[in-house]
Amino acid sequence: MKLFTNFILILVTLFSCEQNKNTETPTAPLNPMIGTWELISGTTIQGKDTTVTDYTKNKKFLKIINGSHFAFVGHDLTKGKDTLAFYTSGAGTYTLTDSLYTEHLQFCSDRAWEGNDFPFTILIKDDTLTQTGIEKVEKIGVNRLNIERYAKLK
């Protein structure tokens, strides 16, 4: 009888021990684009015209990207009081497949740009994001190559 009681106690002890189960769900690698980015420079090429803009002088432009949406805002640093005055903003959803980042612009301070998709090839090296792609908005005659270089803010 004592043997039977010991056997039952051993069984109860074994079954009452919590099994070490890994209940953590594996996480997907983080999207390296998520964060706040400051535009350093922008180059647009349309036809024979090339425009290079240094966004570190007299202007500030930020792009904020989360898991499904992006938003951008830019303005001059002279508070709109001279010929450098500008303001722009926009937002929408995006898709990211490998290095193909496509913005689906839903809101924009220049309404002619709304409702368009803009595909870019992205390259992220350290804290620098470079996006290169064609911006095409037929109704306003825009068809240009756009190259933007951003620095990730901490």
C-alpha positions as CSV (number, residue, x, y, z in Angstrom):
1,M,0.0,0.0,0.0
2,K,2.8,2.3,0.9
3,L,4.3,1.7,-2.6
4,F,1.0,2.6,-4.2
5,T,0.7,5.8,-2.2
6,N,4.2,6.8,-3.1
7,F,3.5,6.1,-6.8
8,I,0.4,8.3,-6.7
9,L,2.3,11.1,-5.0
10,I,5.0,10.9,-7.6
11,L,2.4,11.0,-10.4
12,V,0.6,14.0,-8.8
13,T,3.9,15.8,-8.4
14,L,4.9,15.2,-12.0
15,F,1.5,16.3,-13.4
16,S,1.3,19.3,-11.1
17,C,4.7,20.6,-12.3
18,E,4.3,23.4,-14.8
19,Q,5.8,22.5,-18.2
20,N,8.2,25.0,-19.6
21,K,6.2,26.0,-22.7
22,N,7.5,28.7,-24.9
23,T,4.3,30.8,-25.3
24,E,6.1,33.7,-27.0
25,T,5.0,34.3,-30.5
26,P,7.9,34.8,-32.8
27,T,8.1,38.4,-34.0
28,A,8.6,39.5,-37.5
29,P,11.6,41.7,-38.1
30,L,10.9,45.4,-37.5
31,N,10.2,47.6,-40.5
32,P,13.4,49.7,-40.7
33,M,11.3,52.6,-42.1
34,I,9.3,53.1,-39.0
35,G,10.3,56.3,-37.3
36,T,10.7,60.0,-37.9
37,W,12.9,61.1,-40.7
38,E,14.3,64.6,-41.5
39,L,14.8,65.4,-45.2
40,I,18.4,66.4,-45.8
41,S,18.3,66.9,-49.6
42,G,16.0,66.5,-52.5
43,T,16.8,66.3,-56.2
44,T,14.1,66.4,-58.9
45,I,14.8,65.9,-62.6
46,Q,12.1,66.7,-65.0
47,G,13.1,66.7,-68.7
48,K,16.3,68.7,-68.9
49,D,15.7,70.6,-65.6
50,T,17.4,69.4,-62.4
51,T,16.6,71.0,-59.1
52,V,18.6,70.3,-56.0
53,T,17.2,71.5,-52.6
54,D,19.3,71.6,-49.4
55,Y,16.7,71.1,-46.6
56,T,19.3,71.8,-43.9
57,K,19.2,75.6,-44.7
58,N,16.2,77.8,-44.4
59,K,13.7,74.8,-44.6
60,K,12.7,71.9,-42.5
61,F,10.8,68.8,-43.7
62,L,9.9,65.7,-41.7
63,K,8.4,62.4,-42.7
64,I,6.8,60.2,-40.1
65,I,6.2,56.5,-40.8
66,N,4.4,54.0,-38.7
67,G,3.4,50.4,-39.5
68,S,0.7,51.4,-42.1
69,H,0.8,55.1,-42.7
70,F,3.1,58.0,-43.5
71,A,2.8,61.7,-43.1
72,F,5.0,64.6,-44.1
73,V,5.2,68.2,-43.2
74,G,7.6,70.9,-44.4
75,H,8.0,74.6,-44.0
76,D,10.4,77.5,-44.3
77,L,12.3,78.6,-41.2
78,T,11.7,82.3,-41.9
79,K,8.1,82.1,-40.7
80,G,6.8,82.8,-44.2
81,K,8.2,86.3,-44.3
82,D,10.3,86.3,-47.4
83,T,10.7,84.7,-50.8
84,L,11.6,81.4,-49.2
85,A,8.1,81.0,-47.8
86,F,6.6,77.5,-48.2
87,Y,4.4,75.0,-46.5
88,T,3.5,71.5,-47.5
89,S,1.9,68.5,-45.8
90,G,0.4,65.2,-46.8
91,A,-0.4,61.8,-45.5
92,G,-1.7,58.4,-46.6
93,T,-1.0,54.7,-46.5
94,Y,2.0,52.8,-47.9
95,T,3.1,49.4,-48.9
96,L,6.6,48.0,-48.5
97,T,7.8,44.9,-50.4
98,D,11.5,44.4,-50.1
99,S,13.0,47.7,-51.3
100,L,9.8,48.9,-53.1
101,Y,8.1,51.5,-51.0
102,T,4.8,52.9,-52.5
103,E,3.1,55.9,-51.0
104,H,-0.7,56.1,-51.5
105,L,-1.2,59.8,-51.0
106,Q,-4.7,60.5,-49.5
107,F,-4.3,64.0,-48.1
108,C,-2.1,66.8,-49.4
109,S,-1.9,70.6,-49.0
110,D,-1.7,70.6,-52.9
111,R,-4.9,68.8,-53.6
112,A,-3.9,67.9,-57.2
113,W,-1.5,65.4,-55.8
114,E,-4.2,63.5,-53.7
115,G,-5.3,60.1,-54.9
116,N,-2.0,59.2,-56.6
117,D,0.5,56.4,-55.9
118,F,4.2,57.1,-55.8
119,P,6.5,54.1,-56.0
120,F,10.1,54.5,-54.7
121,T,13.1,52.2,-54.4
122,I,14.5,52.6,-50.9
123,L,18.0,52.1,-49.6
124,I,18.6,52.3,-45.8
125,K,22.2,52.5,-44.7
126,D,22.8,53.2,-41.0
127,D,20.5,56.1,-40.2
128,T,20.2,57.3,-43.8
129,L,17.2,56.6,-46.0
130,T,17.4,57.3,-49.7
131,Q,14.2,57.0,-51.8
132,T,14.3,57.2,-55.5
133,G,11.3,57.1,-57.8
134,I,9.1,58.7,-60.5
135,E,6.5,61.2,-59.4
136,K,3.8,61.4,-62.0
137,V,0.6,63.5,-61.8
138,E,-0.8,63.8,-65.3
139,K,-3.4,66.5,-64.6
140,I,-0.7,69.0,-63.5
141,G,2.0,67.9,-65.9
142,V,4.4,66.4,-63.4
143,N,6.5,63.5,-64.5
144,R,9.9,63.6,-62.8
145,L,12.5,61.6,-61.1
146,N,12.6,62.4,-57.4
147,I,15.6,61.5,-55.1
148,E,15.3,62.2,-51.4
149,R,17.8,61.6,-48.7
150,Y,16.6,61.5,-45.1
151,A,18.4,61.2,-41.7
152,K,16.6,59.2,-39.0
153,L,15.8,61.2,-35.8
154,K,16.5,59.6,-32.5
